[in-house]
């Protein structure tokens, strides 16, 4: 099927010439080696995202000169959808097995840097899309903050329908680093080869080992070293993954099966708060019970979380209308956390 780990890193000799397609190490073109350069490039890792993928891609097209997508063995029409946008989208089949987000992102970043040289990279999921005014605001914010190494964007969790968004506590003020300046190694500079190892996506402690498999979950969307010196970019990323109840229940079941009793994530109960989930709807959780990994009490604690409960990071449940082009406020916490000056509301 494929490898479970990746320890490689793209080097200047791996870069591809934009004229002849040969690697720099094998280049013999008389016109000289020339890289393709872009202001913005998109990167996504996806698996079975046919419902949202067209909107995800199309939201990035006004911003990005190219988009690189790693397909994690999708069984739906995701790959065919990517091919509709072949003039700008490169889709790459994952060579790996198992769930390892940092591994996948490092590999995808390397394939991207082999193919081109971007000034900035935006990393989103296959069930996300920029709000309509997003590309313009990103251009303006990056132009005004040339010293910033990365930018955090607000994640808007659509809930119940495209017309509503969840806003209680962290759901209403979640700013995820999603845009960064890549480290570009200078050929012939030995120190750069060492420094480049630090500009990678780092593994996380999330994911429970079962046998030889140890999932790596919730990896940052920005390489670790770039998290220092990040700024806030006042743009919303619409997240569709929690919009429908059946998807929320499925995610609760899936994440519990590979990361059970994760107190930092409040055991993922926030995903289905107010949904009245029953144990019969959680087949993977029931399998954990049968294997003696979860107790009946542990499993029941995941079910029927009241909408008025106050959880670790969320609740009581609060849902408000979503409007694509309405003004919105940046909280005082977000301004302090991301060194954002007082600028009032973001106009439409």
C-alpha positions as CSV (number, residue, x, y, z in Angstrom):
1,X,0.0,0.0,0.0
2,X,2.7,2.5,0.9
3,X,5.0,3.8,3.6
4,X,3.9,4.9,7.1
5,X,6.6,7.5,7.7
6,X,8.3,10.2,5.8
7,X,11.7,11.6,6.7
8,X,12.7,13.4,3.5
9,X,13.1,17.1,2.8
10,X,13.2,18.9,-0.5
11,X,16.6,20.3,-1.4
12,X,17.6,22.8,-4.1
13,X,18.9,20.0,-6.4
14,X,15.3,18.6,-6.3
15,X,13.7,21.8,-7.6
16,X,12.2,21.5,-11.1
17,X,12.9,23.9,-13.9
18,X,9.9,25.8,-15.1
19,X,11.1,25.7,-18.7
20,X,12.2,22.0,-19.2
21,X,10.9,20.2,-16.1
22,X,14.2,18.7,-15.2
23,X,15.5,18.8,-11.6
24,X,18.1,21.4,-10.8
25,X,20.6,18.6,-10.1
26,X,20.1,17.2,-13.6
27,X,19.6,20.5,-15.4
28,X,21.2,20.9,-18.8
29,X,18.8,23.3,-20.5
30,X,20.8,26.0,-22.5
31,X,18.3,28.7,-21.4
32,X,19.4,28.2,-17.7
33,X,17.5,26.9,-14.7
34,X,14.4,28.9,-13.9
35,X,11.9,28.3,-11.2
36,X,8.1,29.1,-11.5
37,X,7.3,31.8,-8.9
38,X,4.0,32.7,-7.4
39,X,2.8,35.2,-4.9
40,X,0.4,32.8,-3.3
41,X,0.1,29.0,-3.5
42,X,-2.6,26.8,-1.9
43,X,-2.1,23.4,-0.2
44,X,-4.8,21.0,0.9
45,X,-4.8,17.4,2.1
46,X,-8.1,15.7,1.4
47,X,-10.0,12.5,1.8
48,X,-13.5,12.0,0.4
49,X,-14.4,15.7,0.3
50,X,-16.5,15.8,-2.9
51,X,-19.3,17.7,-1.3
52,X,-17.2,20.7,-0.4
53,X,-14.1,20.5,-2.7
54,X,-15.4,22.6,-5.6
55,X,-16.1,25.5,-3.2
56,X,-12.8,25.0,-1.4
57,X,-10.8,25.2,-4.7
58,X,-12.9,28.0,-6.2
59,X,-12.5,30.2,-3.1
60,X,-8.7,30.0,-3.5
61,X,-8.5,30.5,-7.3
62,X,-8.7,34.4,-7.1
63,X,-5.7,34.3,-4.7
64,X,-3.5,31.5,-5.7
65,X,-1.4,31.0,-8.8
66,X,-1.3,27.3,-8.1
67,X,-3.0,24.8,-5.7
68,X,-1.4,21.5,-4.6
69,X,-3.7,18.8,-3.3
70,X,-2.7,15.6,-1.6
71,X,-5.5,13.0,-2.0
72,X,-5.4,10.4,0.8
73,X,-6.9,7.5,-1.1
74,X,-10.4,9.0,-1.7
75,X,-13.1,6.6,-2.8
76,X,-15.5,9.3,-3.9
77,X,-15.2,11.8,-6.8
78,X,-12.6,14.0,-5.1
79,X,-9.8,13.3,-7.5
80,X,-12.1,13.8,-10.6
81,X,-13.2,17.2,-9.1
82,X,-9.5,18.3,-8.8
83,X,-8.9,17.4,-12.4
84,X,-11.6,19.9,-13.5
85,X,-9.2,22.6,-12.4
86,X,-6.1,21.1,-14.0
87,X,-4.8,24.5,-15.3
88,X,-4.1,25.5,-11.7
89,X,-4.6,22.4,-9.5
90,X,-2.0,19.6,-9.1
91,X,-3.5,16.6,-7.4
92,X,-1.0,14.1,-5.9
93,X,-1.9,10.6,-4.6
94,X,-0.7,9.9,-1.1
95,X,2.1,7.3,-1.0
96,X,1.4,6.6,2.7
97,X,-0.8,4.5,4.8
98,X,-2.4,5.4,8.2
99,X,-3.3,8.8,9.7
100,X,-0.3,11.2,10.2
101,X,-1.1,14.8,9.6
102,X,2.5,16.2,10.1
103,X,3.9,13.5,7.8
104,X,1.4,14.3,5.1
105,X,1.9,18.1,5.3
106,X,5.7,17.8,5.2
107,X,5.5,15.6,2.1
108,X,3.0,17.9,0.4
109,X,5.1,21.0,1.3
110,X,8.1,19.4,-0.3
111,X,6.2,18.5,-3.5
112,X,5.0,22.1,-3.7
113,X,8.5,23.5,-3.2
114,X,10.0,21.1,-5.8
115,X,7.5,22.4,-8.4
116,X,7.5,26.2,-7.7
117,X,8.7,29.0,-5.4
118,X,5.8,30.8,-3.6
119,X,6.1,33.9,-1.5
120,X,3.2,32.7,0.7
121,X,1.3,29.4,1.2
122,X,-2.2,29.1,2.4
123,X,-3.2,25.8,4.0
124,X,-6.8,24.8,4.4
125,X,-8.9,21.6,4.6
126,X,-11.0,20.1,1.9
127,X,-14.2,21.0,3.8
128,X,-13.3,24.7,4.1
129,X,-13.5,27.7,1.9
130,X,-12.5,31.4,2.1
131,X,-15.3,33.9,2.5
132,X,-15.9,35.8,-0.7
133,X,-14.0,39.0,0.3
134,X,-11.1,36.8,1.7
135,X,-8.6,36.9,-1.2
136,X,-8.7,40.7,-1.4
137,X,-8.2,41.2,2.3
138,X,-5.3,38.6,2.3
139,X,-3.5,40.5,-0.4
140,X,-3.9,43.8,1.5
141,X,-2.9,42.3,4.9
142,X,0.2,40.6,3.6
143,X,1.3,43.6,1.6
144,X,1.0,45.7,4.8
145,X,2.9,43.2,7.0
146,X,5.9,42.1,5.0
147,X,7.8,41.3,8.2
148,X,5.2,38.7,9.4
149,X,6.2,35.1,9.1
150,X,2.6,33.7,9.3
151,X,-1.0,34.8,9.7
152,X,-4.0,33.4,11.6
153,X,-7.4,33.4,10.0
154,X,-10.7,33.0,11.8
155,X,-12.5,29.7,11.4
156,X,-16.3,30.1,11.1
157,X,-18.1,26.8,12.0
158,X,-21.3,26.7,9.9
159,X,-23.9,24.9,12.0
160,X,-27.2,23.4,10.9
161,X,-27.2,25.2,7.5
162,X,-25.1,27.5,5.4
163,X,-27.1,30.4,7.0
164,X,-26.0,29.8,10.6
165,X,-22.7,29.7,12.5
166,X,-21.8,28.5,16.0
167,X,-20.3,31.2,18.2
168,X,-20.2,30.1,21.8
169,X,-16.8,30.5,23.4
170,X,-13.9,29.0,21.3
171,X,-16.3,28.5,18.3
172,X,-16.8,32.2,18.1
173,X,-13.1,33.2,18.5
174,X,-11.0,30.5,17.0
175,X,-8.1,31.9,15.0
176,X,-6.0,29.2,13.2
177,X,-2.6,29.9,11.7
178,X,-3.2,29.1,8.1
179,X,-1.0,31.3,5.9
180,X,2.8,31.4,6.0
181,X,6.0,32.4,4.3
182,X,8.0,29.2,3.4
183,X,11.7,28.9,4.1
184,X,13.5,28.7,0.8
185,X,17.0,27.2,1.1
186,X,19.7,29.1,-0.7
187,X,21.8,26.8,-2.9
188,X,25.3,26.4,-1.8
189,X,24.7,27.8,1.7
190,X,25.4,24.9,4.2
191,X,23.7,26.5,7.2
192,X,20.5,26.8,5.2
193,X,20.3,23.0,4.9
194,X,20.4,22.7,8.7
195,X,18.0,25.6,9.3
196,X,15.5,24.1,6.8
197,X,15.0,21.1,9.2
198,X,13.4,23.5,11.7
199,X,10.8,24.8,9.3
200,X,8.7,21.6,9.2
201,X,5.3,20.6,10.5
202,X,5.7,19.1,13.9
203,X,4.1,15.9,15.3
204,X,1.5,16.3,18.0
205,X,0.7,14.1,21.1
206,X,-2.9,13.5,19.9
207,X,-3.8,10.0,18.7
208,X,-3.9,6.7,20.6
209,X,-1.6,3.8,19.7
210,X,-3.3,0.5,18.8
211,X,-0.8,-2.2,17.8
212,X,1.7,-0.6,15.5
213,X,-0.5,2.2,14.4
214,X,-0.2,5.6,16.2
215,X,-2.3,8.4,14.5
216,X,-0.9,11.9,14.6
217,X,-3.8,14.4,14.8
218,X,-4.5,18.1,14.9
219,X,-1.2,19.2,13.4
220,X,-0.8,22.9,12.8
221,X,-1.5,24.3,9.4
222,X,1.7,26.3,9.6
223,X,5.3,25.0,10.2
224,X,6.2,25.2,13.9
225,X,9.0,27.8,13.5
226,X,6.7,30.1,11.6
227,X,4.3,30.3,14.5
228,X,6.5,32.8,16.1
229,X,5.9,36.3,14.8
230,X,2.5,35.5,13.3
231,X,-0.1,38.2,12.8
232,X,-3.9,38.2,12.5
233,X,-5.4,38.4,9.0
234,X,-9.1,39.5,9.3
235,X,-10.6,36.9,7.0
236,X,-13.0,34.1,7.8
237,X,-12.6,30.5,6.6
238,X,-16.0,28.8,6.4
239,X,-15.8,25.3,7.9
240,X,-18.5,22.9,6.6
241,X,-17.5,19.7,8.4
242,X,-19.8,20.3,11.4
243,X,-22.8,21.7,9.5
244,X,-24.9,18.5,9.5
245,X,-25.8,16.5,12.5
246,X,-24.9,13.2,10.8
247,X,-21.4,14.5,10.1
248,X,-21.0,15.6,13.7
249,X,-22.0,12.2,15.1
250,X,-19.7,10.5,12.6
251,X,-16.8,12.7,13.6
252,X,-17.4,12.1,17.3
253,X,-17.4,8.3,16.7
254,X,-14.3,8.5,14.5
255,X,-12.1,10.8,16.7
256,X,-13.1,8.8,19.8
257,X,-12.0,5.6,18.1
258,X,-8.4,6.9,17.5
259,X,-8.1,9.4,20.4
260,X,-10.3,8.3,23.2
261,X,-10.6,10.2,26.5
262,X,-8.7,13.2,25.2
263,X,-9.5,15.7,28.0
264,X,-7.8,18.6,26.1
265,X,-10.5,18.2,23.4
266,X,-13.1,17.5,26.1
267,X,-13.4,14.0,24.6
268,X,-14.8,15.6,21.4
269,X,-18.2,16.1,23.1
270,X,-18.5,19.7,22.0
271,X,-19.0,18.4,18.4
272,X,-22.4,17.0,19.2
273,X,-23.6,19.2,22.0
274,X,-27.4,19.5,21.9
275,X,-27.7,16.7,19.2
276,X,-29.1,14.1,21.6
277,X,-26.6,11.4,20.5
278,X,-27.2,7.8,21.6
279,X,-24.7,5.0,22.0
280,X,-26.4,3.1,19.2
281,X,-25.2,5.8,16.8
282,X,-21.5,5.2,17.7
283,X,-20.4,1.8,16.2
284,X,-16.7,2.5,16.7
285,X,-17.2,3.5,20.3
286,X,-19.2,0.3,20.9
287,X,-16.2,-1.6,19.5
288,X,-13.9,0.0,22.0
289,X,-16.3,-1.1,24.8
290,X,-16.3,-4.7,23.5
291,X,-12.4,-4.6,23.5
292,X,-12.4,-3.3,27.0
293,X,-10.7,0.0,26.0
294,X,-13.7,2.1,27.1
295,X,-16.0,1.5,30.0
296,X,-19.8,1.8,29.6
297,X,-19.6,5.0,31.8
298,X,-16.9,6.5,29.6
299,X,-19.0,5.8,26.5
300,X,-22.2,7.1,28.0
301,X,-20.5,10.4,28.9
302,X,-20.2,11.1,25.2
303,X,-23.9,11.0,24.7
304,X,-26.8,13.5,25.0
305,X,-24.7,16.5,26.0
306,X,-27.3,19.2,26.8
307,X,-27.2,22.4,24.7
308,X,-27.0,24.5,27.9
309,X,-24.0,22.6,29.3
310,X,-20.7,24.5,29.8
311,X,-17.9,22.4,28.5
312,X,-14.1,22.9,28.7
313,X,-13.9,25.2,25.7
314,X,-17.5,25.5,24.5
315,X,-21.2,25.9,25.5
316,X,-23.8,26.7,26.2
317,X,-24.6,26.2,22.5
318,X,-25.1,29.5,20.7
319,X,-25.9,29.7,17.0
320,X,-26.5,33.0,15.1
321,X,-27.2,33.9,11.4
322,X,-24.3,33.8,9.1
323,X,-23.9,36.6,6.6
324,X,-21.2,36.5,4.0
325,X,-20.7,40.2,3.5
326,X,-21.8,41.7,6.9
327,X,-19.3,43.7,9.1
328,X,-17.8,41.7,11.9
329,X,-15.7,42.5,15.0
330,X,-12.3,41.3,16.0
331,X,-12.3,40.5,19.7
332,X,-9.9,42.2,22.1
333,X,-8.4,38.8,23.0
334,X,-7.6,38.2,19.3
335,X,-6.0,41.6,18.9
336,X,-3.8,41.0,21.9
337,X,-3.0,37.4,21.0
338,X,-2.0,38.3,17.4
339,X,-0.6,41.8,17.8
340,X,-3.4,43.3,15.8
341,X,-3.9,47.1,16.1
342,X,-7.3,48.5,17.0
343,X,-9.1,48.9,13.7
344,X,-12.7,48.5,14.6
345,X,-15.0,46.3,12.5
346,X,-14.1,44.9,9.2
347,X,-16.2,46.5,6.5
348,X,-17.9,44.6,3.8
